[in-house]
């Protein structure tokens, strides 16, 4: 059995989520915003696995949901980077403030 308490995992997830939320809300670089969203998804995965192991009924369900969340995160990263590359070709910038209109 693990000697690390559940509160340590939950605190780590809280810190990661807060860092991701701060980055997503305050940064102007689109790549940093995408990385921040990935941090928030990883914090959610840590919570899922923690409650899967230390919950009232420990079972594998949280780990399965975390695996699906990782697959969604990989697809989100691929689609997000593809959209970012298409926007960069048109706008010549990755600044979020300059990507608010559909025209060139």
C-alpha positions in Angstrom: 0.0 0.0 0.0 1.1 3.5 -0.7 2.3 5.7 2.2 1.3 8.9 0.4 -2.0 10.3 1.7 -4.8 11.2 -0.6 -4.6 14.8 0.5 -1.1 15.1 -1.0 -2.5 14.1 -4.4 -5.4 16.4 -4.1 -3.2 19.3 -3.2 -1.0 18.6 -6.2 -4.0 18.5 -8.4 -5.2 21.8 -6.9 -1.9 23.5 -7.5 -1.7 22.2 -11.1 -5.3 23.3 -11.8 -4.7 26.8 -10.3 -1.5 27.2 -12.4 -3.4 26.1 -15.5 -6.3 28.4 -14.8 -4.0 31.4 -14.3 -2.2 30.7 -17.5 -5.4 30.2 -19.5 -6.9 33.4 -18.3 -3.9 35.8 -18.3 -1.5 34.8 -21.0 -1.8 36.2 -24.6 0.3 33.5 -26.3 -2.0 30.8 -27.8 0.6 28.0 -27.2 0.8 28.9 -23.5 -3.0 28.9 -23.3 -3.1 25.4 -24.8 -0.4 24.1 -22.4 -2.4 25.6 -19.5 -5.5 23.8 -20.6 -3.5 20.6 -20.7 -2.4 21.3 -17.1 -6.0 21.6 -16.0 -6.9 18.3 -17.7 -3.9 16.6 -16.0 -5.1 17.9 -12.6 -8.6 16.4 -13.3 -6.9 13.1 -14.2 -5.0 13.1 -10.9 -8.3 13.7 -9.1 -9.9 10.8 -11.0 -7.1 8.4 -10.2 -6.9 9.5 -6.6 -10.6 9.0 -5.9 -10.3 5.7 -7.8 -7.7 4.5 -5.4 -8.7 6.2 -2.1 -12.5 6.6 -2.6 -15.3 4.9 -0.6 -15.4 2.0 -3.1 -11.9 1.7 -4.6 -12.2 0.3 -8.1 -10.8 0.9 -11.6 -13.5 3.2 -12.9 -11.6 6.4 -12.2 -8.6 5.1 -14.0 -10.6 4.2 -17.0 -12.1 7.7 -17.1 -8.6 9.1 -16.8 -7.5 7.1 -19.8 -10.5 8.5 -21.8 -9.6 12.0 -20.7 -6.0 11.5 -21.9 -7.3 10.4 -25.3 -9.5 13.5 -25.4 -6.5 15.7 -24.4 -4.4 14.2 -27.1 -7.1 14.9 -29.7 -7.6 18.4 -28.3 -3.9 19.1 -28.6 -3.7 17.9 -32.2 -6.8 19.8 -33.3 -5.7 22.9 -31.3 -2.2 23.0 -32.8 -3.7 22.5 -36.3 -6.0 25.4 -35.9 -3.2 27.5 -34.4 -1.0 26.7 -37.4 -3.8 27.7 -39.8 -4.3 31.0 -37.9 -0.6 31.7 -37.9 -0.5 31.3 -41.7 -3.2 33.9 -42.1 -2.4 36.4 -39.3 1.4 35.9 -38.8 1.0 36.0 -35.0 0.1 33.7 -32.2 -1.2 36.5 -30.0 -4.8 35.9 -28.9 -5.7 39.6 -28.9 -5.1 39.8 -32.6 -7.2 36.7 -33.5 -10.6 38.2 -32.8 -11.8 38.8 -36.4 -12.4 36.4 -39.3 -11.0 38.8 -41.9 -7.3 39.1 -42.8 
